[in-house]
Amino acid sequence: MGISFTAFLHPERLARCGVAAAAALSIASAAQAADVAGAKDPAFLKRYQGSQIVFSAARSFDDYALVVPDPAHPGNWTSDKREGAVTRLFYRVPAGHTALELLRNYEQATKEAGLAIAYEQMPCKEDQPREPADRIYNLVQGTGITANPFVTRTGSYVFAAPLGSFCFFTAKGAAGGQDIGLTVGVVEEKAPNQDDRMLMAQTPLKFAQGEILVMVDVVATKAMENKMVVVKAIDIADALANKGFIDLYGVYFDTDKTAVKPESAATLDEVATLLKIDRSLRLEISGHTDNSGKRDHNLKLSLGRAQAVVQTLVAKYGIDAKRLIAKGYGDSKPVAPNTNAENKAKNRRVELRKI
């Protein structure tokens, strides 16, 4: 997720949302001349009439934690972890409207686009305790978009609308043949302050009193382009003989899951072939993750994936279980810095090590 909900959620800056009825739908399709270069509305969701895009950022493939209700704790929220193309837009809406009015308009437009509302925080409250705000921020901060875009000259966080009403909702559904996760946050500027402004490349992005900032985050789930070549049994044997280990990138799992996906068959066929040829070979099969998520969770996830690979080799290919050991290392042994999506993909791997 820098920016993210930090741009909206700060306990000293949350105020009461309006309670007036939502106005008639005013989402407009025409782009504004003042939009930042290259910015455009999501294909399935148009903007509120008269608004302009003042910031746009995109990641071709990244992770994103969508806020959703927590089924285990009614009234609370948790995260729906997703991966795909992530886009963030900030809109400026002229004064004369309310945060609630914008929220209801966007909710209506979202439903008309075929998405279902997943979670809604409303109304905003004055002096809201810090803990709920921090929890939301921690859930959505994961995406690389938030690495730096808005910082003060000293590097600390700043806030787009320091004293205004705030509301947000999330939604899920399909649009344009893709699985969509959506976050819409709305904040109303109440008392502009020279110190409370966002800076991008040292250029102030200010909001006048009464203006509204709308944040629209879209994560469109898609498969990352797979440029990894399926390794052959002879290559595995050569790596084990010369290095003692080999990293495999052709073993696939869904996000935050341990079940081996069917697309892994080509790679596991080669591993099984080698094990059948060299019947003295014993292997440690280890799972590795990137640094997204908590360390304990990553350790458990990586071990579960390694165990799933062992189980597949035993059950599907008839390999003796005594020749295989499963271990999980989580994010403790990266092969590349976890600084971007490409490097994180390298760190998410299954390793074979000769024992």
ABEGO torsion letter per residue (X at the ends): XXBEAAAABBAAABBBBBABBBBBBABBABBBAABBBGBBBBAABBBBBGBBBABBBBBABBBBBBBBBBAABBGBBBBBBBBEBBBBBBBBBBBGBBAAAAAAAAAAAAAAAGBBBABBBOBBBBGBBAAAAAAAAAAAAABAAAAAABBBAAGBBBBABAABBBBBBBBBEBBGGBBBBBBBBBBBBABBBAABBBBBGGBBBBBBBGBBBBBBBBBBBBBBBBABBBBBAAAAAAAAAAAGBBBBAABBBBBGBABBBAAAAAAAAAAAAAAAABAABBBBBBBBBBABEBAAAAAAAAAAAAAAAAAAAAAAAGBBAAABBBBBAEAABBABBBABAAAAAAABBBBBBBX
